[in-house]
Amino acid sequence: MSAGIINRALRLLEQIGSGETPTDDEYTDALNVLNSLVMSWRNDKLMCYAMQEETLTLAAGDPSYTVGGPGDTVPVRPVSIDRAWIVDGDISYEVAAMNEAEYAAIPAKTTQSNWPDRFLYRPGMSSGTVIVYPVPDAVRTMKLLTRVPLTGFSTIDSSYSLPPGWDRALGYNLAIELAPEYGVPVPPAVAKGAVESIAAIKRANKYAQPSRVATELGAMFAGGRGNILSGEV
């Protein structure tokens, strides 16, 4: 539970002893700081605690889709989209990521085709927007490999399930955040543990990034699409 993270942080600062618990007010204040800490990590893709495959249904003639809003098929706003592909039967076709400049350079953004071969992701505050090009001329299934952030804790009794190393990172870094509020210095061992635990998470997430699937088939066949799994056109 999140109370365990708070207890550990306060023990590291020597504000409570082994077996002791904070007051209700201390729990409330620490929970607010904990959630603020979690929110500060949400825009760093190397601090996303999971990579998740999502399904986005593309409608005929519609280039733009909201992700991460209430009722959306992708329920949590991705920090980033690492890969996308169209599924057509048992064949998958890569949809390459593009940036704002590349999208702006497209002269006819409403051009339609069987399915898109490029996408742009625009993350917002609470939701994001996926824009595809060319615009599909029929309903298509698009898969997204997203980086999902930790969303925070609603109460001190909130239970959670995190990968190895996250409990330590949250406890040690919460101690650093709480130290000024208690008017105490951060112990060197706590500062060292906070840095090491964050670095370990980022290393794990960095090496978990998928390799981008590249193909020269589009250049070879004048706009034809290739099967990224078999190499067929």
Secondary structure as the mmCIF struct_conf table of DSSP 4:
data_model
#
loop_
_struct_conf.conf_type_id
_struct_conf.id
_struct_conf.beg_label_comp_id
_struct_conf.beg_label_asym_id
_struct_conf.beg_label_seq_id
_struct_conf.end_label_comp_id
_struct_conf.end_label_asym_id
_struct_conf.end_label_seq_id
HELX_RH_AL_P HELX_RH_AL_P1 SER A 2 LEU A 12
TURN_TY1_P TURN_TY1_P1 LEU A 13 GLU A 14
BEND BEND1 GLN A 15 ILE A 16
TURN_TY1_P TURN_TY1_P2 SER A 18 GLY A 19
HELX_RH_AL_P HELX_RH_AL_P2 ASP A 24 TRP A 41
TURN_TY1_P TURN_TY1_P3 ARG A 42 ASN A 43
HELX_RH_3T_P HELX_RH_3T_P1 LYS A 45 MET A 47
STRN STRN1 ALA A 50 LEU A 58
HELX_LH_PP_P HELX_LH_PP_P1 ALA A 59 ALA A 59
TURN_TY1_P TURN_TY1_P4 ALA A 60 GLY A 61
STRN STRN2 SER A 64 VAL A 67
BEND BEND2 GLY A 68 GLY A 69
TURN_TY1_P TURN_TY1_P5 PRO A 70 GLY A 71
BEND BEND3 THR A 73 VAL A 74
BEND BEND4 VAL A 76 VAL A 76
BEND BEND5 VAL A 79 VAL A 79
STRN STRN3 SER A 80 ASP A 88
TURN_TY1_P TURN_TY1_P6 GLY A 89 ASP A 90
STRN STRN4 ILE A 91 ALA A 97
HELX_RH_AL_P HELX_RH_AL_P3 GLU A 100 ALA A 104
TURN_TY1_P TURN_TY1_P7 ALA A 105 ALA A 105
BEND BEND6 PRO A 107 PRO A 107
TURN_TY1_P TURN_TY1_P8 LYS A 109 THR A 110
STRN STRN5 GLN A 112 SER A 113
BEND BEND7 ASN A 114 TRP A 115
BEND BEND8 ASP A 117 ASP A 117
STRN STRN6 ARG A 118 PRO A 123
BEND BEND9 MET A 125 SER A 126
STRN STRN7 GLY A 128 TYR A 133
BEND BEND10 PRO A 134 PRO A 134
STRN STRN8 VAL A 135 PRO A 136
BEND BEND11 ASP A 137 ALA A 138
STRN STRN9 ARG A 140 VAL A 148
BEND BEND12 SER A 154 THR A 155
TURN_TY1_P TURN_TY1_P9 ILE A 156 ASP A 157
TURN_TY1_P TURN_TY1_P10 PRO A 164 GLY A 165
HELX_RH_AL_P HELX_RH_AL_P4 TRP A 166 TYR A 182
TURN_TY1_P TURN_TY1_P11 GLY A 183 GLY A 183
HELX_LH_PP_P HELX_LH_PP_P2 PRO A 185 PRO A 187
HELX_RH_AL_P HELX_RH_AL_P5 PRO A 188 TYR A 207
TURN_TY1_P TURN_TY1_P12 ALA A 208 ALA A 208
BEND BEND13 GLN A 209 GLN A 209
HELX_LH_PP_P HELX_LH_PP_P3 PRO A 210 VAL A 213
HELX_RH_AL_P HELX_RH_AL_P6 LEU A 217 MET A 220
TURN_TY1_P TURN_TY1_P13 PHE A 221 GLY A 223
TURN_TY1_P TURN_TY1_P14 ILE A 228 SER A 230
#
